[in-house]
Amino acid sequence: RGVEHMFSGTTAICVWLHGTECYCANTGDSRAVLGRIVIGATGREKLKAIDLSYDQKPTRPDEKKRVRSAGGRIARWRRNLGPLRVWVPRDWIPGLAMTRSIGDTILTEYGVIPVPEVTMLRLSSSDSFLVLASDGVWEFMTSQEVVDFVNRYMKASPNTNAAEVANALVREAVRRWRRNDVVVDDTTAIIVFLKDAVAREKAGSGHASSSGANAGAASAFGRGASSKRNKNAADTAKNLFSISGSSGNRPMLVGADGNLQPFHPRNEAMANT
């Protein structure tokens, strides 16, 4: 009540850690990425970026098809300027650069919905950290570049905390914006350290360290001991989400019926279209 939602809205990206299971819910074009230790071709360890979400943009083929089937119009601005955007059928409004949104309800009947895509991935002791960030971070940095940046920073400053890493990532993303454009889009990042979290969880208790950074501000997030209410919620989630068949090598899409489906995010390929 009292919020103008016809021409305004927001994205949302969230991650829920339940034991060794990582659930991600995404609406819009923010993104969540996991940094996982793997053995490279030379036999040395390296960090691999695993996308937990798939940007919901008009350049994404399945999202484009879904919006157009609902009557939405996808096109660049009148003189073929800028990225593909979503418009009402017979006017150049509002020009939304994503296909799902919490808000922007002028486009609801044309396929722009707030329903998130939910994915699930089983974590392992090889998983180092999570990055949750708004589209400003990803505009000039790929998922792998972000994971590499975070890894380098952590190696250079072994005693650093998640807040420092998140602030450094935001500064780097803003630096790239200023080098490539005259404006800077919203640039927000949250870092979640996962080191030893899986081992502690198996031992019966534990937490993941995290902090967010936005224009120099930082916030905290964590997990504590489970209460009875949290246990009931977890039991409900266990019944809802079937995790059989998930190897942990890549995330799986959680369908509306709770069953897992193949999920193949192609964020970098989309950025080049």
C-alpha positions in Angstrom: 0.0 0.0 0.0 1.3 3.4 -1.0 4.1 2.0 -3.2 4.1 3.0 -6.9 4.6 -0.4 -8.6 3.3 0.2 -12.1 6.6 1.7 -13.3 9.0 0.6 -10.6 10.3 -2.7 -9.4 13.2 -4.7 -8.2 15.2 -7.8 -8.7 15.8 -10.4 -5.9 18.5 -13.0 -5.5 18.7 -15.1 -2.3 20.4 -18.3 -1.2 19.3 -20.7 1.6 21.9 -23.0 3.0 20.4 -26.2 4.6 23.0 -28.6 5.6 25.0 -29.4 2.5 22.2 -28.3 0.2 22.3 -24.8 -1.4 19.0 -23.4 -2.7 19.0 -20.3 -4.8 15.9 -18.2 -5.8 16.2 -15.6 -8.5 13.9 -13.0 -10.0 15.4 -10.6 -12.5 19.1 -10.0 -13.5 21.0 -10.2 -10.2 23.2 -13.3 -10.0 24.6 -15.9 -7.5 27.8 -17.6 -8.2 29.7 -20.3 -6.3 33.5 -20.5 -6.2 34.6 -24.2 -6.3 38.1 -25.6 -6.1 38.9 -27.9 -9.0 42.0 -29.6 -10.4 43.1 -27.9 -13.6 44.7 -29.5 -16.7 48.2 -28.9 -15.2 47.3 -30.7 -12.0 47.1 -27.6 -9.9 44.2 -26.3 -8.0 42.1 -23.5 -9.4 38.8 -21.8 -8.6 35.9 -22.5 -11.0 32.8 -20.3 -11.2 29.5 -22.2 -11.0 26.4 -20.1 -11.8 23.6 -20.8 -9.5 21.2 -18.5 -11.4 20.5 -17.6 -15.0 19.9 -13.9 -15.7 16.3 -13.3 -16.8 16.8 -10.9 -19.6 15.2 -10.4 -23.0 18.3 -11.8 -24.7 17.6 -15.2 -23.0 15.8 -17.4 -25.6 13.3 -19.2 -23.3 12.4 -15.9 -21.5 12.0 -14.0 -24.7 9.7 -16.7 -26.0 7.7 -16.7 -22.8 7.2 -12.9 -22.7 6.3 -12.7 -26.4 3.7 -15.6 -26.0 2.1 -13.4 -23.3 1.8 -10.5 -25.7 4.9 -8.5 -24.6 7.0 -6.7 -27.1 10.8 -7.1 -27.1 12.9 -4.6 -29.0 15.7 -2.1 -28.7 14.8 1.6 -28.4 13.3 3.3 -31.5 16.6 3.8 -33.4 17.9 0.4 -32.4 19.7 1.8 -29.4 20.7 0.1 -26.3 19.9 -3.5 -25.1 16.7 -5.4 -25.8 13.9 -4.3 -23.5 10.3 -5.3 -22.8 7.6 -2.9 -23.9 3.8 -2.8 -23.9 2.5 -3.9 -27.3 1.6 -0.4 -28.7 3.8 2.1 -26.9 7.4 2.7 -26.0 6.9 2.1 -22.3 8.3 1.1 -19.9 11.4 -0.4 -21.6 12.4 -2.9 -18.9 15.7 -4.6 -19.4 14.7 -7.8 -17.6 11.9 -10.3 -18.1 11.0 -10.9 -14.4 10.5 -8.3 -11.7 9.0 -7.8 -8.3 6.9 -4.8 -9.4 6.7 -3.2 -12.9 3.2 -4.4 -12.9 2.3 -2.5 -16.1 3.9 -5.5 -17.8 2.5 -8.3 -15.6 -0.2 -9.2 -18.2 2.6 -9.3 -20.8 4.7 -11.9 -19.1 6.9 -9.9 -16.7 6.3 -11.9 -13.5 7.7 -12.0 -10.0 7.9 -15.8 -9.9 11.5 -16.8 -9.1 13.5 -19.6 -10.6 14.7 -21.9 -7.8 17.8 -24.1 -8.1 19.5 -26.6 -5.8 23.1 -27.7 -5.6 24.8 -30.1 -3.1 27.8 -28.4 -1.6 31.1 -30.1 -0.9 34.4 -29.4 1.0 35.7 -28.0 -2.3 33.4 -25.0 -2.2 35.1 -21.8 -1.0 32.6 -19.0 -1.2 29.4 -17.5 -2.7 29.0 -14.2 -4.5 25.5 -12.6 -4.7 25.5 -9.4 -6.6 23.3 -7.0 -8.6 23.6 -6.5 -12.3 26.1 -3.7 -11.9 28.8 -6.1 -10.8 28.2 -8.4 -13.8 28.0 -5.7 -16.5 31.8 -5.6 -17.1 32.8 -8.7 -15.2 32.1 -12.4 -16.0 31.3 -14.9 -13.3 34.7 -16.4 -13.7 36.4 -13.0 -13.4 34.5 -12.2 -10.2 35.5 -15.6 -8.7 39.1 -15.0 -9.8 39.1 -11.5 -8.2 37.7 -12.8 -4.9 40.2 -15.6 -4.8 43.2 -13.3 -5.5 42.0 -10.9 -2.8 41.6 -13.7 -0.3 45.1 -15.1 -1.1 46.7 -11.7 -0.8 45.0 -11.0 2.5 44.5 -14.3 4.3 43.0 -12.7 7.4 40.5 -10.7 5.5 36.8 -10.9 6.2 33.8 -11.1 3.9 33.0 -7.3 4.3 36.4 -6.3 3.0 36.2 -8.6 0.0 32.7 -7.4 -0.8 33.8 -3.8 -0.7 36.8 -4.5 -2.8 34.7 -6.3 -5.4 32.3 -3.3 -5.6 35.2 -0.9 -6.0 36.5 -3.0 -8.9 33.2 -3.2 -10.6 32.7 0.6 -10.3 36.2 1.2 -11.7 35.3 -0.9 -14.8 32.0 1.1 -15.2 33.9 4.4 -15.2 36.4 3.0 -17.7 33.6 1.9 -20.1 30.6 4.2 -19.5 29.6 7.7 -18.3 27.2 6.3 -15.7 27.5 3.6 -13.0 24.5 1.2 -12.4 23.5 -0.2 -9.1 26.5 -2.2 -7.8 25.9 -4.3 -4.8 27.7 -7.4 -3.6 27.4 -10.0 -0.8 30.2 -12.5 -0.1 29.6 -15.7 1.8 32.6 -17.6 3.1 32.0 -21.4 3.0 35.4 -22.6 4.2 34.9 -25.6 6.5 31.1 -24.9 6.7 30.3 -28.3 5.2 32.5 -30.1 7.7 31.0 -28.2 10.6 27.5 -29.0 9.4 28.2 -32.7 9.2 29.6 -32.5 12.8 26.2 -31.1 13.9 26.7 -27.3 14.0 28.3 -24.5 12.1 27.8 -21.2 10.3 28.8 -19.5 7.1 30.4 -16.0 7.3 29.1 -13.3 5.0 28.8 -9.6 4.6 27.3 -7.2 2.0 28.8 -4.1 0.5 26.9 -1.3 -1.3 28.7 2.1 -1.8 31.0 1.4 1.1 28.2 0.1 3.5 28.4 -3.4 4.9 25.9 -5.7 6.6 26.2 -9.1 8.3 24.5 -12.4 7.7 24.9 -15.8 9.2 23.4 -19.1 10.4 23.0 -20.2 13.9 21.7 -23.2 15.7 18.4 -24.6 14.5 15.3 -23.9 16.6 12.3 -26.2 16.6 10.5 -23.8 14.2 13.5 -23.9 11.9 13.6 -27.7 12.1 9.9 -27.9 11.1 10.5 -25.5 8.1 13.5 -27.6 7.1 11.5 -30.8 7.3 8.8 -29.2 5.1 11.5 -28.3 2.6 12.8 -31.8 2.7 9.4 -33.1 1.8 8.9 -30.5 -1.0 12.2 -30.7 -2.7 13.3 -34.1 -4.1 17.1 -34.1 -4.2 17.7 -37.5 -5.7 19.8 -37.5 -8.8 21.7 -34.3 -7.9 25.4 -35.0 -8.1 26.5 -31.6 -6.9 28.5 -31.0 -10.1 26.0 -28.4 -11.4 22.8 -26.8 -10.0 19.4 -28.3 -10.8 16.2 -26.4 -11.4 13.5 -27.1 -8.8 10.2 -27.4 -10.6 6.8 -26.2 -9.3 6.1 -29.9 -8.3 9.3 -30.1 -6.3 11.1 -32.3 -8.8 14.6 -31.5 -10.1 15.1 -30.6 -13.8 18.2 -30.0 -15.8 19.5 -26.4 -15.6 22.1 -24.9 -17.9 22.7 -21.2 -17.3 24.6 -19.4 -20.1 25.1 -16.0 -18.6 28.3 -15.3 -20.5 26.9 -16.4 -23.8 23.9 -14.2 -23.3 26.1 -11.1 -22.6 27.5 -11.4 -26.1 24.2 -11.4 -27.9 
